[in-house]
Amino acid sequence: MRRTAGVVGELLMTLGVLVLLFVVWQLFWTDVVSDRAQAKSVTSLERKFAEAARTPEGPRDPAAAIEGDAFAVVRVPRFGADYARPLVRGTSAAELARGLGHYVGTAGPGEVGNFAIAGHRTTYGKPLADIDRLRTGDEIIVETAEGENVYAVTSHEIVRPWESEVIAPVPGEPGARPTKAVLTLTSCHPKFSAKQRWVVHAELTLTRTREQIALSDNVPAPALEPS
């Protein structure tokens, strides 16, 4: 009996260590690995965007991206000046481990309709960890090879996982015909749970081509008036 109890105790201790290691891997190490990979992806995309702007063929149409492709960079000033995450076509587990995911079948950047994006709130780089911090009017900037689209946050809501009407062409109105370009962010809620979804809606406020961005960047700052 003592020997049996000792074996069982050792097995339980081993199991406990394995569970602890899994938790550390899931909650911390996936962040380290994904943060590095996503930073490299952003750098690669920025380089491709710059190269495409200089080629005779021009930039690649974001709609041409296939599932699994990283095709855009998302910036959210509210999350920090250096916040930049790659946007991947698709929302499978593998794709969301690589960055934010674009719901296939929803509108593209700057298009009329609902441009819907999903992202982890915990683990795998947790790109939407602070989704609840977004405020009305905050900017969400989506940069592609063609230029950039700026959206302004309009509202938040919390829904159940099966309430997919939030990513309909007109959010909350399945079957309605869209007349404006909007963006929807979705992430799990509460943190460390998939019980609900935190949803943020935004509307397109500005679209700039690469040429327009270059021109604005080259405009000299106005001189100060003499006092």
Backbone bond lengths (Angstrom), bond angles and torsions (degrees), N, CA, C in turn:
res aa  C-N    CA-C-N  psi(-1)  N-CA   C-N-CA  omega(-1)  CA-C   N-CA-C  phi
1 M - - - 1.464 - - 1.525 111.94 -
2 R 1.366 114.49 -42.40 1.471 117.22 179.44 1.524 111.11 -62.70
3 R 1.361 114.05 -41.90 1.453 117.94 -179.01 1.531 110.47 -64.06
4 T 1.336 116.17 -42.51 1.466 120.97 178.97 1.528 110.86 -61.59
5 A 1.332 115.41 -45.26 1.465 119.83 179.41 1.518 110.80 -62.35
6 G 1.339 116.29 -39.00 1.459 119.51 178.78 1.512 112.23 -64.26
7 V 1.353 116.18 -42.16 1.470 120.37 178.60 1.516 110.81 -63.69
8 V 1.332 116.12 -44.94 1.469 120.46 179.46 1.527 110.27 -61.80
9 G 1.336 116.00 -41.86 1.465 119.41 179.20 1.508 112.19 -62.26
10 E 1.350 116.57 -42.53 1.466 120.02 178.33 1.521 111.58 -64.17
11 L 1.340 116.46 -40.03 1.467 120.40 178.54 1.530 111.11 -62.99
12 L 1.340 115.26 -42.00 1.465 119.03 179.64 1.523 111.25 -65.78
13 M 1.326 116.41 -39.11 1.460 119.69 177.78 1.527 111.04 -64.72
14 T 1.328 115.75 -42.00 1.468 120.09 178.25 1.517 110.54 -62.89
15 L 1.339 115.56 -43.64 1.460 120.00 178.61 1.522 110.85 -61.48
16 G 1.338 116.58 -40.79 1.458 120.50 179.04 1.516 112.10 -62.88
17 V 1.337 115.88 -41.02 1.469 120.15 178.27 1.522 110.04 -63.98
18 L 1.341 116.47 -42.86 1.471 120.45 -179.96 1.528 111.01 -62.99
19 V 1.335 116.21 -41.16 1.466 119.76 178.34 1.520 110.70 -63.77
20 L 1.347 115.94 -42.26 1.462 120.24 179.17 1.529 110.64 -62.63
21 L 1.329 116.66 -43.09 1.469 120.54 178.65 1.517 111.23 -63.10
22 F 1.326 116.87 -38.37 1.465 120.52 178.39 1.523 110.51 -64.44
23 V 1.339 116.24 -42.20 1.472 120.00 179.31 1.531 110.46 -62.92
24 V 1.334 116.71 -43.92 1.470 120.66 178.03 1.523 110.33 -60.42
25 W 1.330 116.22 -44.93 1.472 120.55 179.15 1.528 110.68 -61.62
26 Q 1.328 116.34 -47.41 1.457 121.01 -175.56 1.524 112.12 -66.36
27 L 1.330 117.11 -44.08 1.464 120.63 -172.03 1.527 113.94 -88.64
28 F 1.323 116.81 -24.96 1.463 118.49 -174.14 1.528 113.52 -121.53
29 W 1.312 116.79 -51.64 1.464 118.09 -174.19 1.529 111.92 -66.83
30 T 1.345 118.43 -35.79 1.470 119.39 177.57 1.521 110.93 -62.11
31 D 1.337 117.04 -31.97 1.462 120.19 176.59 1.525 110.72 -65.75
32 V 1.333 116.17 -45.05 1.463 120.49 -179.00 1.523 110.50 -60.30
33 V 1.336 116.43 -50.13 1.460 121.44 -177.62 1.523 111.04 -64.69
34 S 1.337 116.95 -46.29 1.465 120.53 -177.44 1.521 111.98 -68.27
35 D 1.327 117.65 -38.56 1.469 120.31 177.91 1.528 110.83 -58.51
36 R 1.323 116.50 -44.62 1.458 120.36 179.52 1.522 111.09 -63.84
37 A 1.331 116.05 -47.55 1.460 120.52 -177.70 1.519 111.47 -64.51
38 Q 1.338 116.80 -39.63 1.463 119.85 -178.50 1.522 111.21 -71.02
39 A 1.316 117.36 -34.88 1.470 120.31 176.36 1.525 110.41 -63.93
40 K 1.337 116.63 -41.74 1.460 120.41 177.12 1.527 110.78 -64.18
41 S 1.313 116.83 -39.18 1.464 121.00 179.48 1.521 111.28 -63.72
42 V 1.330 116.87 -41.60 1.471 120.85 177.90 1.521 110.46 -62.50
43 T 1.334 116.93 -45.24 1.468 120.90 178.89 1.520 110.91 -60.54
44 S 1.330 116.45 -42.19 1.463 121.09 179.00 1.527 111.34 -64.49
45 L 1.327 117.09 -42.28 1.463 120.70 179.14 1.526 111.12 -64.05
46 E 1.318 117.07 -44.24 1.466 120.62 179.95 1.525 111.03 -60.56
47 R 1.331 115.95 -39.09 1.460 120.08 178.04 1.537 110.59 -66.13
48 K 1.328 116.31 -42.92 1.464 120.36 178.68 1.526 111.23 -64.03
49 F 1.331 116.95 -39.69 1.463 120.34 178.93 1.531 110.08 -61.33
50 A 1.329 116.26 -44.63 1.463 120.77 -179.09 1.524 111.00 -64.68
51 E 1.332 116.47 -40.94 1.464 120.12 179.49 1.519 111.39 -67.50
52 A 1.334 116.92 -40.78 1.462 120.94 -179.42 1.519 111.40 -63.08
53 A 1.327 117.23 -34.89 1.464 121.04 -179.39 1.525 111.68 -66.71
54 R 1.351 116.67 -22.11 1.459 120.31 -177.85 1.532 113.52 -96.84
55 T 1.336 117.45 -7.68 1.461 119.94 -176.90 1.521 111.04 -89.73
56 P 1.341 117.92 151.41 1.467 121.35 179.07 1.525 112.59 -61.49
57 E 1.359 116.80 -30.74 1.464 119.58 -178.35 1.522 112.31 -70.74
58 G 1.329 115.76 -20.99 1.462 119.58 -179.00 1.514 111.36 82.21
59 P 1.325 116.86 -178.29 1.466 121.12 -176.68 1.514 112.06 -70.46
60 R 1.326 115.27 154.92 1.459 121.51 177.13 1.519 109.76 -77.55
61 D 1.329 116.49 138.10 1.457 121.80 177.97 1.527 109.00 -66.59
62 P 1.354 119.45 124.54 1.463 121.07 179.38 1.527 112.62 -55.88
63 A 1.333 117.58 -29.24 1.461 121.21 -178.97 1.522 112.03 -67.01
64 A 1.342 116.64 -16.07 1.461 120.47 -178.94 1.523 112.27 -80.72
65 A 1.308 117.94 -8.77 1.461 120.82 -179.47 1.522 110.10 -64.71
66 I 1.327 116.52 139.74 1.456 121.07 176.85 1.519 108.60 -98.49
67 E 1.339 115.76 166.49 1.464 119.13 -178.34 1.523 110.51 -58.77
68 G 1.324 115.66 133.54 1.454 121.96 -177.98 1.514 113.52 98.27
69 D 1.361 116.58 -16.35 1.468 121.10 178.63 1.526 110.73 -75.69
70 A 1.326 116.77 139.82 1.466 121.36 167.19 1.525 106.03 -89.87
71 F 1.328 117.50 123.21 1.461 119.80 -172.02 1.524 114.15 -129.64
72 A 1.332 118.15 -3.49 1.465 120.85 -178.34 1.521 109.42 -152.82
73 V 1.336 114.75 163.62 1.466 121.70 175.04 1.519 107.63 -119.86
74 V 1.316 115.80 130.65 1.466 121.61 -179.95 1.524 108.94 -106.52
75 R 1.323 115.87 128.69 1.470 122.03 178.19 1.532 108.73 -121.87
76 V 1.318 115.40 136.81 1.475 120.58 179.57 1.530 107.23 -132.85
77 P 1.327 118.12 99.72 1.478 120.81 -178.03 1.521 114.09 -52.44
78 R 1.323 117.95 -33.32 1.471 120.71 179.92 1.535 111.23 -60.36
79 F 1.342 116.30 -28.66 1.462 120.83 -178.70 1.526 112.66 -87.38
80 G 1.333 117.50 1.67 1.456 120.98 179.42 1.519 111.43 123.62
81 A 1.328 115.72 149.16 1.464 120.98 -177.09 1.519 112.54 -63.07
82 D 1.336 117.00 -27.05 1.462 120.28 -177.90 1.525 112.94 -99.31
83 Y 1.333 117.44 9.33 1.464 119.83 -179.49 1.524 109.94 -71.49
84 A 1.323 116.85 121.61 1.465 122.89 176.83 1.517 107.71 -153.55
85 R 1.319 117.11 124.45 1.462 121.55 -178.02 1.521 110.46 -129.02
86 P 1.343 117.06 141.79 1.459 118.76 176.56 1.523 110.75 -72.65
87 L 1.317 115.61 147.25 1.460 121.51 175.92 1.518 108.14 -109.61
88 V 1.325 115.80 121.73 1.460 122.93 -175.51 1.519 109.38 -107.35
89 R 1.330 116.62 143.04 1.465 120.19 176.31 1.524 108.74 -73.89
90 G 1.324 117.27 117.98 1.457 122.22 179.09 1.513 112.57 113.84
91 T 1.333 115.90 159.82 1.466 120.78 -176.28 1.529 111.93 -131.69
92 S 1.334 117.51 26.68 1.460 119.93 175.78 1.521 108.93 -71.72
93 A 1.337 116.38 169.05 1.468 120.32 179.41 1.527 110.99 -58.77
94 A 1.328 116.54 -41.30 1.464 120.09 -179.41 1.523 111.30 -65.37
95 E 1.325 117.10 -38.20 1.457 120.89 -178.21 1.525 111.57 -73.19
96 L 1.328 117.15 -38.96 1.464 119.81 178.94 1.517 112.08 -70.95
97 A 1.325 118.04 -18.88 1.463 120.68 174.83 1.527 110.51 -72.67
98 R 1.341 116.92 -17.14 1.464 121.58 -176.99 1.523 112.59 -97.14
99 G 1.333 117.89 -5.34 1.461 120.70 -179.96 1.514 110.74 151.89
100 L 1.318 116.47 -151.12 1.459 121.45 172.82 1.518 108.65 -78.51
101 G 1.335 116.52 153.05 1.454 119.97 -178.52 1.516 112.73 -120.17
102 H 1.332 116.05 135.93 1.464 121.99 177.99 1.523 109.25 -91.12
103 Y 1.325 116.87 123.12 1.462 120.99 177.48 1.522 109.43 -62.74
104 V 1.327 116.18 115.43 1.465 120.80 179.12 1.526 109.43 -62.16
105 G 1.327 115.70 134.68 1.461 120.51 -179.78 1.513 113.43 98.83
106 T 1.346 116.98 -13.21 1.469 119.08 175.53 1.530 108.69 -91.87
107 A 1.320 116.37 169.98 1.466 121.59 -176.83 1.524 111.29 -60.16
108 G 1.344 115.60 158.79 1.449 121.47 175.88 1.515 110.79 -91.65
109 P 1.328 117.56 176.97 1.469 121.60 -179.46 1.529 111.91 -57.10
110 G 1.325 115.61 125.87 1.452 121.04 177.13 1.510 115.29 80.51
111 E 1.330 118.60 -5.90 1.470 120.94 -178.03 1.525 111.55 -82.07
112 V 1.342 115.53 153.81 1.461 120.48 172.90 1.528 107.57 -65.46
113 G 1.310 116.16 134.28 1.458 121.72 -175.65 1.515 109.97 121.80
114 N 1.318 115.68 -164.20 1.465 121.43 -175.04 1.523 110.35 -108.40
115 F 1.314 116.73 108.82 1.462 124.09 176.73 1.525 106.20 -86.18
116 A 1.344 117.08 100.94 1.458 121.33 -169.31 1.526 111.96 -105.41
117 I 1.331 115.71 134.95 1.467 123.39 -174.03 1.530 109.66 -131.25
118 A 1.332 115.79 139.18 1.466 121.71 175.23 1.522 109.49 -117.33
119 G 1.331 116.37 156.34 1.463 119.92 177.67 1.510 111.14 -164.83
120 H 1.325 115.28 153.44 1.467 120.29 178.63 1.527 110.91 -70.56
121 R 1.327 114.42 144.14 1.466 120.47 174.30 1.527 110.53 -98.84
122 T 1.320 115.62 -22.47 1.459 122.87 172.86 1.526 107.42 -138.48
123 T 1.328 116.66 153.22 1.468 124.72 179.68 1.537 112.43 66.30
124 Y 1.314 115.08 163.32 1.468 124.08 177.28 1.535 113.07 50.32
125 G 1.325 115.43 44.99 1.464 119.96 178.11 1.508 114.00 87.22
126 K 1.338 117.45 -11.88 1.480 124.85 179.02 1.541 112.95 33.40
127 P 1.344 117.66 62.13 1.470 120.57 -177.23 1.530 114.50 -63.33
128 L 1.339 117.18 -22.89 1.471 119.34 179.20 1.536 111.15 -114.97
129 A 1.322 116.02 34.08 1.471 120.42 179.15 1.520 111.91 -57.49
130 D 1.340 116.33 -34.12 1.469 120.57 -175.04 1.523 112.53 -108.28
131 I 1.317 117.00 28.56 1.464 120.11 -178.27 1.526 111.46 -56.58
132 D 1.338 117.15 -31.86 1.459 121.01 -178.98 1.525 112.76 -72.56
133 R 1.345 117.29 -11.69 1.471 120.97 179.86 1.529 112.36 -85.48
134 L 1.308 118.06 -12.21 1.460 120.30 -179.35 1.524 110.33 -63.80
135 R 1.321 115.70 141.84 1.457 122.01 -178.29 1.527 109.95 -122.44
136 T 1.314 115.72 157.70 1.458 120.49 178.41 1.529 110.21 -54.62
137 G 1.324 115.47 128.94 1.455 120.93 -179.63 1.521 114.07 95.58
138 D 1.336 118.02 -15.63 1.464 120.32 177.74 1.520 110.37 -59.55
139 E 1.326 116.16 144.78 1.459 120.88 -178.60 1.526 112.20 -89.90
140 I 1.330 114.50 143.01 1.460 123.21 169.31 1.528 104.85 -124.82
141 I 1.327 116.16 115.56 1.466 121.38 -173.15 1.523 109.40 -107.89
142 V 1.327 115.54 126.07 1.466 120.94 -179.78 1.521 108.38 -115.65
143 E 1.332 115.38 113.86 1.458 121.24 -177.50 1.524 110.12 -103.18
144 T 1.332 116.27 130.36 1.463 122.10 176.07 1.519 108.68 -126.26
145 A 1.320 116.39 -179.48 1.463 120.30 177.67 1.525 111.18 -62.30
146 E 1.318 117.93 -25.69 1.464 122.16 -178.00 1.524 113.40 -82.06
147 G 1.318 117.41 -26.59 1.470 120.42 -177.42 1.516 110.32 158.18
148 E 1.315 116.92 -144.02 1.457 119.73 179.63 1.519 110.77 -139.88
149 N 1.323 114.20 149.14 1.464 122.42 177.36 1.523 107.75 -122.78
150 V 1.324 115.55 129.78 1.459 121.04 -177.28 1.533 108.73 -111.08
151 Y 1.312 115.55 125.42 1.466 121.92 178.04 1.525 109.25 -113.45
152 A 1.313 116.73 149.77 1.465 122.00 177.28 1.529 108.91 -115.86
153 V 1.324 116.74 131.14 1.462 122.21 -178.38 1.526 110.27 -62.90
154 T 1.332 115.34 135.30 1.468 120.52 -179.95 1.529 113.18 -116.51
155 S 1.346 117.48 -30.90 1.465 118.25 -176.68 1.527 112.00 -165.93
156 H 1.342 114.83 165.73 1.467 123.76 174.53 1.523 108.51 -125.15
157 E 1.319 116.12 156.51 1.464 121.14 168.30 1.520 108.89 -158.67
158 I 1.319 116.45 158.76 1.459 122.82 176.86 1.526 107.23 -117.65
159 V 1.337 115.87 127.05 1.459 120.31 -177.12 1.523 110.32 -130.44
160 R 1.329 115.49 170.38 1.459 120.86 174.38 1.529 108.98 -83.32
161 P 1.330 117.81 155.77 1.466 120.68 -173.12 1.521 114.92 -56.72
162 W 1.326 117.84 -30.13 1.463 120.11 -176.44 1.543 113.09 -87.63
163 E 1.323 117.48 -1.91 1.466 119.76 -179.70 1.538 109.92 -83.60
164 S 1.324 114.80 73.13 1.462 121.35 -173.17 1.526 113.66 -76.73
165 E 1.329 117.33 -3.58 1.474 118.74 179.53 1.531 112.30 -63.86
166 V 1.335 117.51 -14.06 1.475 119.61 178.08 1.522 111.35 -67.47
167 I 1.336 117.86 -20.79 1.463 119.81 177.93 1.523 111.69 -107.17
168 A 1.347 116.96 15.20 1.468 120.65 173.84 1.528 109.10 -65.95
169 P 1.353 118.88 159.42 1.467 121.19 179.27 1.526 113.15 -49.96
170 V 1.337 116.36 -38.81 1.473 121.69 168.76 1.530 105.14 -113.14
171 P 1.322 118.67 106.14 1.464 121.30 -174.32 1.527 112.96 -51.18
172 G 1.330 115.66 127.79 1.454 120.65 178.64 1.507 114.92 82.77
173 E 1.347 116.88 -2.07 1.464 120.44 -178.43 1.527 110.67 -132.00
174 P 1.328 117.98 72.46 1.463 120.65 -178.91 1.533 111.39 -56.14
175 G 1.326 116.71 134.18 1.454 121.45 179.23 1.512 114.28 91.25
176 A 1.341 117.69 -15.12 1.466 120.77 179.63 1.523 109.75 -73.93
177 R 1.321 115.98 148.46 1.466 121.23 -179.83 1.527 109.66 -87.85
178 P 1.336 117.38 125.23 1.472 119.40 -177.88 1.523 112.15 -73.80
179 T 1.318 115.90 146.98 1.460 121.25 177.44 1.527 111.52 -124.87
180 K 1.327 117.25 -5.19 1.462 119.99 179.24 1.522 110.19 -142.32
181 A 1.326 115.25 163.21 1.463 121.84 -179.67 1.522 109.82 -91.28
182 V 1.322 116.01 122.89 1.460 121.31 178.67 1.524 109.86 -129.95
183 L 1.315 115.21 164.97 1.462 122.35 177.56 1.521 108.45 -129.10
184 T 1.332 115.90 142.44 1.462 121.05 176.61 1.523 109.63 -128.97
185 L 1.329 116.70 128.18 1.458 122.77 173.28 1.522 108.54 -104.39
186 T 1.336 116.98 137.23 1.465 120.19 175.97 1.519 109.73 -130.98
187 S 1.331 115.69 143.15 1.462 121.33 176.89 1.521 108.57 -154.87
188 C 1.326 116.50 162.60 1.460 120.54 -177.33 1.528 111.80 -68.18
189 H 1.329 115.18 151.64 1.467 121.82 178.44 1.518 108.22 -150.45
190 P 1.329 117.88 139.05 1.473 126.91 -7.97 1.523 110.67 -72.69
191 K 1.331 116.41 178.35 1.451 119.46 179.03 1.533 109.94 -58.36
192 F 1.330 115.33 144.12 1.458 123.71 -180.00 1.530 112.12 67.16
193 S 1.336 115.97 22.84 1.463 121.15 178.08 1.524 109.31 -147.48
194 A 1.344 116.02 151.86 1.459 120.79 175.72 1.528 110.33 -114.17
195 K 1.341 115.76 24.22 1.460 121.14 -175.73 1.523 111.80 -66.79
196 Q 1.329 116.76 -37.48 1.462 121.50 -178.43 1.531 109.85 -136.47
197 R 1.334 115.24 -179.64 1.457 120.39 176.14 1.529 109.15 -127.91
198 W 1.343 115.69 132.62 1.467 120.90 172.28 1.527 106.64 -90.16
199 V 1.308 116.20 127.55 1.465 121.07 -174.05 1.525 109.83 -123.24
200 V 1.323 115.69 133.20 1.467 122.10 175.91 1.522 108.12 -120.80
201 H 1.334 115.95 132.57 1.470 121.68 176.97 1.528 109.61 -109.85
202 A 1.323 115.94 146.69 1.470 121.65 179.09 1.521 109.17 -146.53
203 E 1.342 116.29 159.03 1.462 121.77 179.25 1.519 110.29 -120.33
204 L 1.329 115.54 145.58 1.459 121.47 179.14 1.524 110.08 -67.08
205 T 1.324 116.01 129.45 1.467 120.50 179.18 1.523 112.92 -117.57
206 L 1.351 116.79 -21.07 1.460 119.12 -175.91 1.517 109.99 -158.10
207 T 1.329 115.97 138.70 1.464 122.54 172.52 1.520 107.95 -129.62
208 R 1.344 116.19 129.62 1.463 120.13 179.01 1.526 109.61 -130.08
209 T 1.334 116.69 134.73 1.451 121.05 175.81 1.527 109.18 -78.15
210 R 1.328 115.86 170.11 1.462 120.38 176.93 1.538 110.87 -59.20
211 E 1.314 116.19 -39.96 1.464 120.74 -179.90 1.524 110.72 -63.10
212 Q 1.316 117.13 -42.87 1.462 120.68 179.92 1.527 111.18 -66.40
213 I 1.342 116.58 -37.96 1.463 120.24 178.05 1.523 110.02 -64.09
214 A 1.342 115.94 -44.40 1.470 120.26 -179.78 1.521 111.32 -62.31
215 L 1.333 116.58 -41.61 1.467 120.08 179.72 1.523 111.16 -63.94
216 S 1.321 116.84 -43.85 1.471 119.83 -178.26 1.524 110.75 -67.67
217 D 1.343 116.56 -34.02 1.467 119.98 179.37 1.527 111.73 -69.02
218 N 1.341 116.30 -24.88 1.466 120.24 -176.71 1.529 113.42 -94.38
219 V 1.334 117.09 -2.71 1.458 120.35 178.87 1.526 108.61 -74.04
220 P 1.332 119.75 122.94 1.469 120.71 -179.28 1.521 111.19 -67.74
221 A 1.297 115.03 147.55 1.477 119.70 177.83 1.521 109.15 -66.13
222 P 1.339 118.83 141.80 1.458 120.99 -179.88 1.520 112.12 -64.10
223 A 1.324 115.97 141.01 1.465 119.67 179.30 1.502 109.99 -71.04
224 L 1.306 116.53 147.32 1.459 120.59 177.16 1.500 110.24 -71.10
225 E 1.320 116.10 139.32 1.456 120.56 177.40 1.541 109.32 -69.99
226 P 1.323 116.86 139.73 1.469 118.69 177.47 1.520 110.73 -61.41
227 S 1.303 115.84 141.63 1.484 119.14 -179.95 1.520 109.84 -84.53
